[in-house]
Amino acid sequence: MKPICQENAAFDLAAVRERLKSARGPRYWRSLDEVARTREFVAFLSREFPSQASEWLNGLSRRQFLRMMGASLALAGLTSCTRQPPERIVPYIQQPEAIVPGKPLFFATAMPLGGFATGLLVESHEGHPTKIEGNPDHPMSLGASNVFQQASLLDLYDPDRSQAVLNQGKISTWGAFLSALEDALAPAPRKNGAGLRILTETVTSPTLHTQIEAVLQKFPEARWHQFEPVNRDNVRAGALLAFGEVVEAQHHFEKARVLLAIDSDCLFAHPASLRYTRDYTDRRRVSAGRKEMNRLYVVESTPSVTGSNADHRLAITGPDIEDLVRAVARQLGAITDAAVRLSPARAEWIDALVTDLQQNRRQSIVIVGKSQPPTVHALAHALNQVLGNVGETLHYTETAVAQPTDQLESLRALGEDLSSGVVHTLIILGGNPAYDAPADFGFARQLSQAKLSIHLSPELNETSTLCHWHIPQSHYLEAWSDARAYDGTISIIQPVIIPLYAGKSAHEVLDALLSQPVRSDYDIVHDHWRGRKRLASGAA
């Protein structure tokens, strides 16, 4: 390190010696420059301690330090002060009967995720949701909840949520949007709705499905598309391949002694994962009258929660999974294909698995993940049939999805219509297809071809910025709706808090398409089920 004292600033050694003679007691210096107190050293010291340097140089007592730091913090706080709007806290004129300060209320509702609902109990304090747990009476939660439901409470209070209607990026109003939509749809009846497209995520809501059907009945040439980036297209295609129709397998893990999960994170990422996890863990408890636990075999290409719980886990590359399943199906007699060549270690693993499955016929389950191709799903259905599991450890039901379709092909068809210029009005209810659509689709570029594009979303995302209109979407804890669980159970979604922002639900946007008198989402859901009840009583 270069000394502070430069060559042209020489010491006056005689003066230094004379000053040191008068010093009392031991003294310590960091350098000769500090002893000499040269001009260069004094200037360096003032640069290092520009404020209150003398206080530090002369020593600082505890009392001085506290006084200086207290004053510094107080003055620093003044710079961040802003004028806040006045807030008045007034007592209830008539306090609601159910609200007792400090005592929570619990509301039964449901959260849709990937279209499928999970029953929840929401804890609320003085009108503010504070905690989410599963509803013990709901068959798909049984009192449990996962990370997505827990974190949804943070989404409700997220300050980055969209708070205003936007038109071309500028703040507008709901009334202005309704006027613009009415003008855009004015020629639609003459053309039977040609050029009108609706894009949604997976729909299981009976009310929403009824509204969409009403729109399509009013505008016969309109089209409805569905897309989610993580969907169950392969599951549905596998059921079509095996049965000729779309069905869902309802598994009873509590009855199974042997489970084979093929690239399936069924204990975490399945629509019925909460129920499956409860049933699986109950079977593993050794209690009075039960001396054996179930066994879980997992074949997967990526580590998963289910794989971490496996008794026997086989790590395998994705392309090799179908060959392995074919080998298992061939040994069990489900297919008669030619033998697949396997390594000795893998063949030994399969032999042990097949032996265990054969010894536990009618008490086993074979389940496949949604990322596997339809042929693997069809093979799993054949394996469950051969093992006698159908009707014992699983049964089949109609799908809870309102209109099951190949979502990837549905989005591709919409993109082609956009590119050809036939789409006049595009309404996107939720999702972010400009971001999560397959890259080779170029959906963000295709979206700009629509003459009028509308996006309903809880936040201003990539799709919102490309659309002409952005409508803030209400949180599921702020709005009325309904949805089906994976097993078909219908749950009413009720709000727990007054909307924090001017959000709208998909029901209200579709109601605007139908030119209905202005109704709230409560009225829309209520009218739907009142009509269903009237039809049911009439049929009876």
Secondary structure as UniProt FT lines:
FT   TURN            7..8
FT   HELIX           13..21
FT   HELIX           32..36
FT   HELIX           39..48
FT   HELIX           53..57
FT   HELIX           62..79
FT   TURN            97..98
FT   TURN            101..102
FT   STRAND          105..113
FT   TURN            114..115
FT   STRAND          116..125
FT   TURN            126..127
FT   STRAND          128..134
FT   TURN            136..137
FT   TURN            139..143
FT   HELIX           147..156
FT   TURN            159..160
FT   STRAND          166..167
FT   TURN            168..169
FT   STRAND          170..171
FT   HELIX           174..185
FT   TURN            186..188
FT   HELIX           189..191
FT   TURN            192..195
FT   STRAND          196..200
FT   HELIX           206..218
FT   TURN            220..221
FT   STRAND          223..226
FT   HELIX           233..243
FT   STRAND          247..251
FT   HELIX           253..255
FT   STRAND          258..262
FT   TURN            266..269
FT   TURN            271..272
FT   HELIX           273..284
FT   TURN            288..289
FT   STRAND          295..300
FT   HELIX           305..308
FT   STRAND          312..315
FT   HELIX           318..320
FT   HELIX           321..332
FT   HELIX           344..359
FT   TURN            360..362
FT   STRAND          364..368
FT   TURN            370..371
FT   HELIX           374..386
FT   TURN            387..388
FT   TURN            391..393
FT   STRAND          394..398
FT   HELIX           407..420
FT   STRAND          425..429
FT   HELIX           433..436
FT   HELIX           439..441
FT   HELIX           443..447
FT   TURN            448..449
FT   STRAND          452..457
FT   HELIX           462..466
FT   STRAND          469..473
FT   TURN            476..478
FT   STRAND          481..484
FT   TURN            486..487
FT   STRAND          490..493
FT   HELIX           506..513
FT   TURN            514..515
FT   HELIX           521..539
//
